[in-house]
Amino acid sequence: MAAAREDLLASVHPLAKALRRIEDAAAATQGLTMWRYAILRGADAVPGSTQNDLAARLGYSRNRIVADLDALEESTLVVRRRAADRRANAIEITVAGRRVMRAVQREIHRREDELLADLSPTTRRDLARAVERAAQAVRA
């Protein structure tokens, strides 16, 4: 008989919820929502992405991203390079947007470190690598 093990989702779910709370709180320190922070990260990672591309990569509604982009553009955190079709607008993060994104990211990492403080640095590094490998496998 195989040793009983917890379902992976049951094991990961409390951690995922805690990480989501961390990201929400960190984004709020800069006046952003988690989704607006994610859009900034996406625009930074793939310069010139269209809003459709960003929505698809983020798994976010193509309709809802428009309001978030409007707010980010109004706050001068992104600019849209207009195309004939609004959905094909290229999104570019501004210097201010990159500064805000990095501030949120630093706060996320600080809070993640607090959350995982009971784990050794080696265990944290191994956890990060394992999660990234699993995420890459899912994306492939």
DRENTORKOL-3810 file (N, C-alpha, C; in nm, 4 decimals):
REM DRENTORKOL-3810
@n.u->0.0841; n.v->-0.1190; n.w->0.0000; ca.u->0.0000; ca.v->0.0000; ca.w->0.0000; c.u->0.0886; c.v->0.1252; c.w->0.0000
@n.u->0.0563; n.v->0.2159; n.w->-0.0883; ca.u->0.1326; ca.v->0.3405; ca.w->-0.0996; c.u->0.1043; c.v->0.4308; c.w->0.0200
@n.u->0.2055; n.v->0.5053; n.w->0.0576; ca.u->0.1884; ca.v->0.5996; ca.w->0.1680; c.u->0.0869; c.v->0.7054; c.w->0.1286
@n.u->0.0022; n.v->0.7419; n.w->0.2239; ca.u->-0.0971; ca.v->0.8459; ca.w->0.1967; c.u->-0.0255; c.v->0.9784; c.w->0.1748
@n.u->-0.0727; n.v->1.0504; n.w->0.0796; ca.u->-0.0177; ca.v->1.1841; ca.w->0.0587; c.u->-0.1333; c.v->1.2792; c.w->0.0348
@n.u->-0.1100; n.v->1.4020; n.w->0.0639; ca.u->-0.2093; ca.v->1.5076; ca.w->0.0443; c.u->-0.2194; c.v->1.5372; c.w->-0.1047
@n.u->-0.3386; n.v->1.5709; n.w->-0.1505; ca.u->-0.3535; ca.v->1.6188; ca.w->-0.2874; c.u->-0.2726; c.v->1.7474; c.w->-0.3011
@n.u->-0.2099; n.v->1.7658; n.w->-0.4141; ca.u->-0.1229; ca.v->1.8820; ca.w->-0.4339; c.u->-0.1987; c.v->2.0136; c.w->-0.4162
@n.u->-0.3208; n.v->2.0201; n.w->-0.4702; ca.u->-0.3977; ca.v->2.1437; ca.w->-0.4552; c.u->-0.4255; c.v->2.1741; c.w->-0.3085
@n.u->-0.4587; n.v->2.0721; n.w->-0.2322; ca.u->-0.4842; ca.v->2.0931; ca.w->-0.0893; c.u->-0.3597; c.v->2.1454; c.w->-0.0183
@n.u->-0.2443; n.v->2.1011; n.w->-0.0632; ca.u->-0.1191; ca.v->2.1479; ca.w->-0.0030; c.u->-0.0846; c.v->2.2897; c.w->-0.0464
@n.u->-0.1085; n.v->2.3202; n.w->-0.1729; ca.u->-0.0668; ca.v->2.4484; ca.w->-0.2288; c.u->-0.1675; c.v->2.5604; c.w->-0.2000
@n.u->-0.2926; n.v->2.5248; n.w->-0.1869; ca.u->-0.3982; ca.v->2.6259; ca.w->-0.1751; c.u->-0.3760; c.v->2.7276; c.w->-0.0620
@n.u->-0.3446; n.v->2.6853; n.w->0.0612; ca.u->-0.3213; ca.v->2.7871; ca.w->0.1656; c.u->-0.2058; c.v->2.8812; c.w->0.1325
@n.u->-0.1017; n.v->2.8264; n.w->0.0710; ca.u->0.0115; ca.v->2.9095; ca.w->0.0310; c.u->-0.0303; c.v->3.0062; c.w->-0.0790
@n.u->-0.1053; n.v->2.9573; n.w->-0.1778; ca.u->-0.1511; ca.v->3.0436; ca.w->-0.2871; c.u->-0.2384; c.v->3.1571; c.w->-0.2338
@n.u->-0.3269; n.v->3.1260; n.w->-0.1394; ca.u->-0.4112; ca.v->3.2309; ca.w->-0.0811; c.u->-0.3276; c.v->3.3349; c.w->-0.0083
@n.u->-0.2282; n.v->3.2898; n.w->0.0667; ca.u->-0.1417; ca.v->3.3831; ca.w->0.1387; c.u->-0.0624; c.v->3.4691; c.w->0.0418
@n.u->-0.0140; n.v->3.4091; n.w->-0.0659; ca.u->0.0615; ca.v->3.4852; ca.w->-0.1661; c.u->-0.0277; c.v->3.5862; c.w->-0.2372
@n.u->-0.1517; n.v->3.5494; n.w->-0.2614; ca.u->-0.2461; ca.v->3.6433; ca.w->-0.3239; c.u->-0.2707; c.v->3.7629; c.w->-0.2318
@n.u->-0.2877; n.v->3.7358; n.w->-0.1018; ca.u->-0.3067; ca.v->3.8469; ca.w->-0.0068; c.u->-0.1838; c.v->3.9380; c.w->-0.0053
@n.u->-0.0663; n.v->3.8783; n.w->-0.0109; ca.u->0.0579; ca.v->3.9564; ca.w->-0.0140; c.u->0.0609; c.v->4.0448; c.w->-0.1382
@n.u->0.0286; n.v->3.9876; n.w->-0.2527; ca.u->0.0334; ca.v->4.0649; ca.w->-0.3769; c.u->-0.0710; c.v->4.1763; c.w->-0.3759
@n.u->-0.1912; n.v->4.1458; n.w->-0.3300; ca.u->-0.2959; ca.v->4.2492; ca.w->-0.3201; c.u->-0.2498; c.v->4.3649; c.w->-0.2314
@n.u->-0.1954; n.v->4.3316; n.w->-0.1142; ca.u->-0.1525; ca.v->4.4355; ca.w->-0.0197; c.u->-0.0347; c.v->4.5154; c.w->-0.0737
@n.u->0.0601; n.v->4.4474; n.w->-0.1364; ca.u->0.1767; ca.v->4.5176; ca.w->-0.1914; c.u->0.1352; c.v->4.6112; c.w->-0.3040
@n.u->0.0468; n.v->4.5660; n.w->-0.3914; ca.u->-0.0009; ca.v->4.6518; ca.w->-0.5006; c.u->-0.0735; c.v->4.7738; c.w->-0.4445
@n.u->-0.1518; n.v->4.7525; n.w->-0.3402; ca.u->-0.2278; ca.v->4.8627; ca.w->-0.2795; c.u->-0.1365; c.v->4.9712; c.w->-0.2235
@n.u->-0.0134; n.v->4.9353; n.w->-0.1826; ca.u->0.0784; ca.v->5.0376; ca.w->-0.1300; c.u->0.1130; c.v->5.1411; c.w->-0.2363
@n.u->0.0953; n.v->5.1043; n.w->-0.3638; ca.u->0.1236; ca.v->5.1960; ca.w->-0.4745; c.u->-0.0053; c.v->5.2402; c.w->-0.5446
@n.u->-0.1200; n.v->5.2148; n.w->-0.4803; ca.u->-0.2473; ca.v->5.2566; ca.w->-0.5381; c.u->-0.2931; c.v->5.1700; c.w->-0.6547
@n.u->-0.2438; n.v->5.0472; n.w->-0.6609; ca.u->-0.2790; ca.v->4.9565; ca.w->-0.7697; c.u->-0.3622; c.v->4.8397; c.w->-0.7182
@n.u->-0.4281; n.v->4.7738; n.w->-0.8110; ca.u->-0.4872; ca.v->4.6436; ca.w->-0.7830; c.u->-0.3841; c.v->4.5392; c.w->-0.8247
@n.u->-0.4067; n.v->4.4162; n.w->-0.7838; ca.u->-0.3195; ca.v->4.3070; ca.w->-0.8241; c.u->-0.3169; c.v->4.2946; c.w->-0.9761
@n.u->-0.4325; n.v->4.3110; n.w->-1.0402; ca.u->-0.4385; ca.v->4.2992; ca.w->-1.1861; c.u->-0.3598; c.v->4.4102; c.w->-1.2550
@n.u->-0.3663; n.v->4.5311; n.w->-1.2027; ca.u->-0.2913; ca.v->4.6411; ca.w->-1.2648; c.u->-0.1411; c.v->4.6191; c.w->-1.2494
@n.u->-0.1017; n.v->4.5669; n.w->-1.1342; ca.u->0.0389; ca.v->4.5297; ca.w->-1.1166; c.u->0.0773; c.v->4.4210; c.w->-1.2175
@n.u->-0.0076; n.v->4.3207; n.w->-1.2351; ca.u->0.0201; ca.v->4.2123; ca.w->-1.3295; c.u->0.0318; c.v->4.2667; c.w->-1.4719
@n.u->-0.0505; n.v->4.3629; n.w->-1.5068; ca.u->-0.0435; ca.v->4.4241; ca.w->-1.6397; c.u->0.0899; c.v->4.4971; c.w->-1.6568
@n.u->0.1326; n.v->4.5707; n.w->-1.5543; ca.u->0.2627; ca.v->4.6380; ca.w->-1.5615; c.u->0.3747; c.v->4.5354; c.w->-1.5819
@n.u->0.3706; n.v->4.4260; n.w->-1.5063; ca.u->0.4730; ca.v->4.3215; ca.w->-1.5208; c.u->0.4702; c.v->4.2628; c.w->-1.6609
@n.u->0.3503; n.v->4.2377; n.w->-1.7116; ca.u->0.3384; ca.v->4.1815; ca.w->-1.8462; c.u->0.3904; c.v->4.2761; c.w->-1.9527
@n.u->0.3583; n.v->4.4051; n.w->-1.9387; ca.u->0.4056; ca.v->4.5046; ca.w->-2.0350; c.u->0.5572; c.v->4.5205; c.w->-2.0272
@n.u->0.6130; n.v->4.5067; n.w->-1.9098; ca.u->0.7577; ca.v->4.5157; ca.w->-1.8924; c.u->0.8267; c.v->4.3921; c.w->-1.9499
@n.u->0.7673; n.v->4.2756; n.w->-1.9297; ca.u->0.8286; ca.v->4.1501; ca.w->-1.9745; c.u->0.8309; c.v->4.1369; c.w->-2.1262
@n.u->0.7242; n.v->4.1846; n.w->-2.1906; ca.u->0.7143; ca.v->4.1728; ca.w->-2.3372; c.u->0.6758; c.v->4.3095; c.w->-2.3931
@n.u->0.7762; n.v->4.3969; n.w->-2.4118; ca.u->0.7468; ca.v->4.5320; ca.w->-2.4619; c.u->0.6709; c.v->4.5275; c.w->-2.5947
@n.u->0.5740; n.v->4.6173; n.w->-2.6074; ca.u->0.4960; ca.v->4.6258; ca.w->-2.7296; c.u->0.3835; c.v->4.5248; c.w->-2.7398
@n.u->0.3566; n.v->4.4515; n.w->-2.6317; ca.u->0.2446; ca.v->4.3563; ca.w->-2.6328; c.u->0.1156; c.v->4.4302; c.w->-2.6627
@n.u->0.0254; n.v->4.3636; n.w->-2.7309; ca.u->-0.1072; ca.v->4.4222; ca.w->-2.7501; c.u->-0.1904; c.v->4.3930; c.w->-2.6264
@n.u->-0.3012; n.v->4.4676; n.w->-2.6122; ca.u->-0.3864; ca.v->4.4408; ca.w->-2.4968; c.u->-0.4450; c.v->4.3003; c.w->-2.5035
@n.u->-0.4728; n.v->4.2511; n.w->-2.6226; ca.u->-0.5202; ca.v->4.1126; ca.w->-2.6366; c.u->-0.4135; c.v->4.0134; c.w->-2.5902
@n.u->-0.2883; n.v->4.0370; n.w->-2.6304; ca.u->-0.1783; ca.v->3.9489; ca.w->-2.5894; c.u->-0.1645; c.v->3.9481; c.w->-2.4373
@n.u->-0.1666; n.v->4.0672; n.w->-2.3789; ca.u->-0.1545; ca.v->4.0770; ca.w->-2.2333; c.u->-0.2675; c.v->4.0025; c.w->-2.1643
@n.u->-0.3900; n.v->4.0246; n.w->-2.2082; ca.u->-0.5047; ca.v->3.9580; ca.w->-2.1466; c.u->-0.4894; c.v->3.8064; c.w->-2.1570
@n.u->-0.4478; n.v->3.7588; n.w->-2.2723; ca.u->-0.4323; ca.v->3.6145; ca.w->-2.2916; c.u->-0.3224; c.v->3.5583; c.w->-2.2012
@n.u->-0.2074; n.v->3.6257; n.w->-2.1958; ca.u->-0.0973; ca.v->3.5772; ca.w->-2.1115; c.u->-0.1339; c.v->3.5779; c.w->-1.9644
@n.u->-0.2140; n.v->3.6762; n.w->-1.9228; ca.u->-0.2526; ca.v->3.6873; ca.w->-1.7824; c.u->-0.3747; c.v->3.6026; c.w->-1.7478
@n.u->-0.4428; n.v->3.5501; n.w->-1.8498; ca.u->-0.5674; ca.v->3.4788; ca.w->-1.8234; c.u->-0.6734; c.v->3.5737; c.w->-1.7715
@n.u->-0.6758; n.v->3.6923; n.w->-1.8271; ca.u->-0.7625; ca.v->3.8006; ca.w->-1.7799; c.u->-0.8627; c.v->3.8360; c.w->-1.8890
@n.u->-0.9767; n.v->3.8857; n.w->-1.8483; ca.u->-1.0823; ca.v->3.9224; ca.w->-1.9419; c.u->-1.0341; c.v->4.0305; c.w->-2.0387
@n.u->-1.0591; n.v->4.0076; n.w->-2.1664; ca.u->-1.0235; ca.v->4.1072; ca.w->-2.2688; c.u->-1.1065; c.v->4.2336; c.w->-2.2540
@n.u->-1.2248; n.v->4.2210; n.w->-2.1969; ca.u->-1.3084; ca.v->4.3392; ca.w->-2.1741; c.u->-1.2621; c.v->4.4157; c.w->-2.0504
@n.u->-1.2307; n.v->4.3447; n.w->-1.9430; ca.u->-1.1923; ca.v->4.4114; ca.w->-1.8180; c.u->-1.0568; c.v->4.4788; c.w->-1.8264
@n.u->-0.9682; n.v->4.4259; n.w->-1.9104; ca.u->-0.8346; ca.v->4.4850; ca.w->-1.9193; c.u->-0.8406; c.v->4.6281; c.w->-1.9720
@n.u->-0.9429; n.v->4.6602; n.w->-2.0496; ca.u->-0.9546; ca.v->4.7944; ca.w->-2.1074; c.u->-0.9637; c.v->4.9001; c.w->-1.9974
@n.u->-1.0490; n.v->4.8778; n.w->-1.8984; ca.u->-1.0640; ca.v->4.9746; ca.w->-1.7884; c.u->-0.9342; c.v->4.9862; c.w->-1.7086
@n.u->-0.8656; n.v->4.8739; n.w->-1.6876; ca.u->-0.7386; ca.v->4.8789; ca.w->-1.6161; c.u->-0.6336; c.v->4.9547; c.w->-1.6955
@n.u->-0.6295; n.v->4.9314; n.w->-1.8260; ca.u->-0.5353; ca.v->5.0053; ca.w->-1.9097; c.u->-0.5683; c.v->5.1536; c.w->-1.9136
@n.u->-0.6973; n.v->5.1865; n.w->-1.9162; ca.u->-0.7375; ca.v->5.3274; ca.w->-1.9106; c.u->-0.6819; c.v->5.3925; c.w->-1.7837
@n.u->-0.6982; n.v->5.3255; n.w->-1.6700; ca.u->-0.6510; ca.v->5.3803; ca.w->-1.5423; c.u->-0.4988; c.v->5.3897; c.w->-1.5392
@n.u->-0.4309; n.v->5.2876; n.w->-1.5886; ca.u->-0.2844; ca.v->5.2904; ca.w->-1.5908; c.u->-0.2317; c.v->5.3992; c.w->-1.6840
@n.u->-0.3003; n.v->5.4180; n.w->-1.7953; ca.u->-0.2593; ca.v->5.5228; ca.w->-1.8889; c.u->-0.2861; c.v->5.6613; c.w->-1.8289
@n.u->-0.3995; n.v->5.6768; n.w->-1.7641; ca.u->-0.4324; ca.v->5.8044; ca.w->-1.6995; c.u->-0.3310; c.v->5.8384; c.w->-1.5908
@n.u->-0.2786; n.v->5.7361; n.w->-1.5246; ca.u->-0.1781; ca.v->5.7558; ca.w->-1.4201; c.u->-0.0369; c.v->5.7654; c.w->-1.4767
@n.u->-0.0237; n.v->5.7663; n.w->-1.6065; ca.u->0.1030; ca.v->5.7735; ca.w->-1.6805; c.u->0.1972; c.v->5.6566; c.w->-1.6502
@n.u->0.1404; n.v->5.5404; n.w->-1.6192; ca.u->0.2221; ca.v->5.4219; ca.w->-1.5921; c.u->0.2424; c.v->5.3369; c.w->-1.7174
@n.u->0.1517; n.v->5.3514; n.w->-1.8135; ca.u->0.1667; ca.v->5.2882; ca.w->-1.9449; c.u->0.1234; c.v->5.3877; c.w->-2.0506
@n.u->0.1671; n.v->5.3620; n.w->-2.1726; ca.u->0.1165; ca.v->5.4352; ca.w->-2.2887; c.u->0.0697; c.v->5.3320; c.w->-2.3893
@n.u->-0.0309; n.v->5.3708; n.w->-2.4642; ca.u->-0.0799; ca.v->5.2854; ca.w->-2.5720; c.u->-0.0312; c.v->5.3439; c.w->-2.7035
@n.u->0.0226; n.v->5.2586; n.w->-2.7858; ca.u->0.0574; ca.v->5.2962; ca.w->-2.9218; c.u->-0.0625; c.v->5.2564; c.w->-3.0055
@n.u->-0.1370; n.v->5.3542; n.w->-3.0495; ca.u->-0.2660; ca.v->5.3313; ca.w->-3.1145; c.u->-0.2537; c.v->5.2513; c.w->-3.2437
@n.u->-0.3493; n.v->5.1626; n.w->-3.2613; ca.u->-0.3634; ca.v->5.0835; ca.w->-3.3837; c.u->-0.5051; c.v->5.1035; c.w->-3.4348
@n.u->-0.5314; n.v->5.0606; n.w->-3.5561; ca.u->-0.6656; ca.v->5.0762; ca.w->-3.6142; c.u->-0.7708; c.v->5.0054; c.w->-3.5280
@n.u->-0.7362; n.v->4.8920; n.w->-3.4735; ca.u->-0.8250; ca.v->4.8149; ca.w->-3.3860; c.u->-0.7742; c.v->4.8324; c.w->-3.2435
@n.u->-0.8596; n.v->4.8822; n.w->-3.1539; ca.u->-0.8187; ca.v->4.9067; ca.w->-3.0150; c.u->-0.7512; c.v->4.7865; c.w->-2.9511
@n.u->-0.7988; n.v->4.6664; n.w->-2.9851; ca.u->-0.7436; ca.v->4.5459; ca.w->-2.9245; c.u->-0.6000; c.v->4.5219; c.w->-2.9672
@n.u->-0.5578; n.v->4.5876; n.w->-3.0764; ca.u->-0.4220; ca.v->4.5711; ca.w->-3.1276; c.u->-0.3288; c.v->4.6829; c.w->-3.0800
@n.u->-0.3789; n.v->4.7719; n.w->-2.9916; ca.u->-0.2924; ca.v->4.8755; ca.w->-2.9364; c.u->-0.1719; c.v->4.8108; c.w->-2.8682
@n.u->-0.0538; n.v->4.8629; n.w->-2.8953; ca.u->0.0667; ca.v->4.8158; ca.w->-2.8274; c.u->0.0764; c.v->4.8866; c.w->-2.6933
@n.u->0.1038; n.v->4.8112; n.w->-2.5888; ca.u->0.1126; ca.v->4.8661; ca.w->-2.4530; c.u->0.2590; c.v->4.8736; c.w->-2.4137
@n.u->0.3006; n.v->4.9919; n.w->-2.3693; ca.u->0.4377; ca.v->5.0099; ca.w->-2.3249; c.u->0.4383; c.v->5.0698; c.w->-2.1853
@n.u->0.5183; n.v->5.0109; n.w->-2.1001; ca.u->0.5331; ca.v->5.0612; ca.w->-1.9638; c.u->0.6219; c.v->5.1856; c.w->-1.9685
@n.u->0.5893; n.v->5.2847; n.w->-1.8893; ca.u->0.6685; ca.v->5.4072; ca.w->-1.8828; c.u->0.7748; c.v->5.3935; c.w->-1.7742
@n.u->0.8629; n.v->5.4913; n.w->-1.7670; ca.u->0.9640; ca.v->5.4936; ca.w->-1.6610; c.u->0.8939; c.v->5.4959; c.w->-1.5251
@n.u->0.7900; n.v->5.5766; n.w->-1.5126; ca.u->0.7144; ca.v->5.5819; ca.w->-1.3863; c.u->0.6483; c.v->5.4475; c.w->-1.3581
@n.u->0.5949; n.v->5.3845; n.w->-1.4610; ca.u->0.5320; ca.v->5.2541; ca.w->-1.4440; c.u->0.6307; c.v->5.1491; c.w->-1.3977
@n.u->0.7494; n.v->5.1520; n.w->-1.4538; ca.u->0.8533; ca.v->5.0561; ca.w->-1.4139; c.u->0.8957; c.v->5.0816; c.w->-1.2690
@n.u->0.9043; n.v->5.2069; n.w->-1.2298; ca.u->0.9412; ca.v->5.2406; ca.w->-1.0922; c.u->0.8356; c.v->5.1889; c.w->-0.9941
@n.u->0.7087; n.v->5.2109; n.w->-1.0267; ca.u->0.5993; ca.v->5.1627; ca.w->-0.9416; c.u->0.5981; c.v->5.0104; c.w->-0.9378
@n.u->0.6139; n.v->4.9472; n.w->-1.0533; ca.u->0.6150; ca.v->4.8011; ca.w->-1.0600; c.u->0.7265; c.v->4.7442; c.w->-0.9727
@n.u->0.8436; n.v->4.8027; n.w->-0.9800; ca.u->0.9567; ca.v->4.7532; ca.w->-0.9000; c.u->0.9344; c.v->4.7753; c.w->-0.7511
@n.u->0.8707; n.v->4.8852; n.w->-0.7146; ca.u->0.8392; ca.v->4.9085; ca.w->-0.5735; c.u->0.7430; c.v->4.8018; c.w->-0.5220
@n.u->0.6420; n.v->4.7701; n.w->-0.6012; ca.u->0.5477; ca.v->4.6646; ca.w->-0.5619; c.u->0.6213; c.v->4.5315; c.w->-0.5520
@n.u->0.7050; n.v->4.5036; n.w->-0.6487; ca.u->0.7776; ca.v->4.3768; ca.w->-0.6493; c.u->0.8686; c.v->4.3641; c.w->-0.5269
@n.u->0.9367; n.v->4.4710; n.w->-0.4897; ca.u->1.0211; ca.v->4.4679; ca.w->-0.3691; c.u->0.9366; c.v->4.4382; c.w->-0.2456
@n.u->0.8190; n.v->4.5009; n.w->-0.2381; ca.u->0.7306; ca.v->4.4781; ca.w->-0.1235; c.u->0.6789; c.v->4.3346; c.w->-0.1226
@n.u->0.6453; n.v->4.2819; n.w->-0.2386; ca.u->0.6019; ca.v->4.1420; ca.w->-0.2470; c.u->0.7129; c.v->4.0505; c.w->-0.1967
@n.u->0.8333; n.v->4.0715; n.w->-0.2447; ca.u->0.9449; ca.v->3.9852; ca.w->-0.2058; c.u->0.9739; c.v->3.9969; c.w->-0.0563
@n.u->0.9635; n.v->4.1163; n.w->-0.0008; ca.u->0.9846; ca.v->4.1342; ca.w->0.1432; c.u->0.8818; c.v->4.0530; c.w->0.2219
@n.u->0.7552; n.v->4.0637; n.w->0.1806; ca.u->0.6487; ca.v->3.9921; ca.w->0.2515; c.u->0.6571; c.v->3.8412; c.w->0.2288
@n.u->0.6990; n.v->3.7990; n.w->0.1099; ca.u->0.7191; ca.v->3.6558; ca.w->0.0861; c.u->0.8286; c.v->3.6024; c.w->0.1789
@n.u->0.9363; n.v->3.6796; n.w->0.1926; ca.u->1.0446; ca.v->3.6382; ca.w->0.2813; c.u->0.9951; c.v->3.6237; c.w->0.4247
@n.u->0.9099; n.v->3.7156; n.w->0.4690; ca.u->0.8517; ca.v->3.7049; ca.w->0.6033; c.u->0.7655; c.v->3.5791; c.w->0.6149
@n.u->0.6834; n.v->3.5556; n.w->0.5127; ca.u->0.5940; ca.v->3.4398; ca.w->0.5135; c.u->0.6731; c.v->3.3089; c.w->0.5232
@n.u->0.7836; n.v->3.3027; n.w->0.4517; ca.u->0.8613; ca.v->3.1796; ca.w->0.4439; c.u->0.9844; c.v->3.1798; c.w->0.5344
@n.u->0.9862; n.v->3.2685; n.w->0.6338; ca.u->1.1028; ca.v->3.2855; ca.w->0.7201; c.u->1.1424; c.v->3.1576; c.w->0.7939
@n.u->1.0476; n.v->3.0683; n.w->0.8189; ca.u->1.0793; ca.v->2.9443; ca.w->0.8899; c.u->1.1498; c.v->2.8418; c.w->0.8009
@n.u->1.1528; n.v->2.8674; n.w->0.6699; ca.u->1.2222; ca.v->2.7776; ca.w->0.5776; c.u->1.3659; c.v->2.8247; c.w->0.5596
@n.u->1.4556; n.v->2.7315; n.w->0.5437; ca.u->1.5955; ca.v->2.7682; ca.w->0.5202; c.u->1.6072; c.v->2.8334; c.w->0.3824
@n.u->1.7121; n.v->2.9110; n.w->0.3624; ca.u->1.7324; ca.v->2.9701; ca.w->0.2290; c.u->1.7382; c.v->2.8641; c.w->0.1187
@n.u->1.7990; n.v->2.7500; n.w->0.1473; ca.u->1.8067; ca.v->2.6423; ca.w->0.0480; c.u->1.6677; c.v->2.5883; c.w->0.0162
@n.u->1.5862; n.v->2.5690; n.w->0.1170; ca.u->1.4510; ca.v->2.5184; ca.w->0.0955; c.u->1.3679; c.v->2.6197; c.w->0.0175
@n.u->1.3829; n.v->2.7481; n.w->0.0486; ca.u->1.3108; ca.v->2.8516; ca.w->-0.0265; c.u->1.3531; c.v->2.8527; c.w->-0.1727
@n.u->1.4822; n.v->2.8420; n.w->-0.1970; ca.u->1.5329; ca.v->2.8395; ca.w->-0.3339; c.u->1.4805; c.v->2.7156; c.w->-0.4080
@n.u->1.4828; n.v->2.6002; n.w->-0.3400; ca.u->1.4321; ca.v->2.4770; ca.w->-0.4016; c.u->1.2829; c.v->2.4874; c.w->-0.4303
@n.u->1.2076; n.v->2.5467; n.w->-0.3388; ca.u->1.0642; ca.v->2.5664; ca.w->-0.3592; c.u->1.0398; c.v->2.6542; c.w->-0.4813
@n.u->1.1125; n.v->2.7648; n.w->-0.4905; ca.u->1.0960; ca.v->2.8561; ca.w->-0.6044; c.u->1.1293; c.v->2.7853; c.w->-0.7354
@n.u->1.2348; n.v->2.7075; n.w->-0.7363; ca.u->1.2720; ca.v->2.6343; ca.w->-0.8584; c.u->1.1663; c.v->2.5310; c.w->-0.8958
@n.u->1.1186; n.v->2.4566; n.w->-0.7968; ca.u->1.0177; ca.v->2.3533; ca.w->-0.8244; c.u->0.8891; c.v->2.4154; c.w->-0.8772
@n.u->0.8467; n.v->2.5245; n.w->-0.8176; ca.u->0.7242; ca.v->2.5914; ca.w->-0.8631; c.u->0.7435; c.v->2.6437; c.w->-1.0052
@n.u->0.8578; n.v->2.7031; n.w->-1.0340; ca.u->0.8832; ca.v->2.7552; ca.w->-1.1686; c.u->0.8854; c.v->2.6423; c.w->-1.2709
@n.u->0.9495; n.v->2.5313; n.w->-1.2377; ca.u->0.9511; ca.v->2.4165; ca.w->-1.3304; c.u->0.8109; c.v->2.3640; c.w->-1.3561
@n.u->0.7309; n.v->2.3526; n.w->-1.2501; ca.u->0.5938; ca.v->2.3052; ca.w->-1.2654; c.u->0.5136; c.v->2.4027; c.w->-1.3514
@n.u->0.5323; n.v->2.5326; n.w->-1.3289; ca.u->0.4611; ca.v->2.6337; ca.w->-1.4074; c.u->0.5019; c.v->2.6258; c.w->-1.5547
@n.u->0.6302; n.v->2.6066; n.w->-1.5813; ca.u->0.6761; ca.v->2.5936; ca.w->-1.7200; c.u->0.6142; c.v->2.4703; c.w->-1.7867
@n.u->0.6055; n.v->2.3622; n.w->-1.7127; ca.u->0.5466; ca.v->2.2402; ca.w->-1.7671; c.u->0.3999; c.v->2.2605; c.w->-1.7995
@n.u->0.3290; n.v->2.3320; n.w->-1.7139; ca.u->0.1865; ca.v->2.3591; ca.w->-1.7377; c.u->0.1694; c.v->2.4494; c.w->-1.8594
@n.u->0.2554; n.v->2.5515; n.w->-1.8714; ca.u->0.2452; ca.v->2.6430; ca.w->-1.9853; c.u->0.2762; c.v->2.5738; c.w->-2.1172
@n.u->0.3659; n.v->2.4738; n.w->-2.1126; ca.u->0.4052; ca.v->2.4022; ca.w->-2.2354; c.u->0.2970; c.v->2.3136; c.w->-2.2798
END
